[in-house]
Amino acid sequence: MTLVCTRTGWAAGSPAQAAAVESSSDETLIARIAQGDQLAMRTLFARHRVMLYRWLRRLIDDEALAEDLLSEVFLDVWRQAASFEARASVSTWLLAIARHKALSARRRRTDIALDDEMAANLPDLADDPECALEKKDRAASVRQCLDRLSPEHREVIDLVYYHGKSVKEVAAIVDANEATVKTRMFYARKKLAELLAPA
């Protein structure tokens, strides 16, 4: 017998009930979280924690702070699940919350200067260790070129290519209109092509 979370607390349930929660869509999990379902919360956390942690690490060059912010993101999800309106996907909503937390944390930090040089030196934690050597070299070249883009251009490229977000979703995450995102994408791709040509 398995313990499952109900509105009134933990109750005995079948493994099938636990499996049903784990196979639920993100939107269903959010609805269950809004009702206080802790199992749904753990399931959502397990699904998205790595992606969000990597995103936070790219925005904040501090492992401990990224972990703290990740906790804050999911605390906000727990508190605000009932206000989720499904105007965007759950992952887009999570990325937007994480971005807001990271930007707020960067503004609060007084121990480092917030400039393009600092942003350009953020490490890439998303490299796949199982890639072939050529793919690693190519990924390293691309990352070096990405690091030379402006923060706004790098952010848009990151969201589109590393997180698979649409222009509409990126606009929601970075709080800009779609035309601005398209313009940033155009110039980011152009600059990236120029940087990659010699590489």
Secondary structure as UniProt FT lines:
FT   STRAND          2..6
FT   TURN            7..8
FT   STRAND          9..13
FT   HELIX           15..22
FT   HELIX           26..34
FT   TURN            35..36
FT   HELIX           38..59
FT   HELIX           63..80
FT   HELIX           81..83
FT   HELIX           90..108
FT   HELIX           116..120
FT   TURN            129..130
FT   HELIX           133..147
FT   HELIX           151..157
FT   HELIX           158..162
FT   HELIX           167..174
FT   HELIX           178..196
FT   TURN            197..198
//
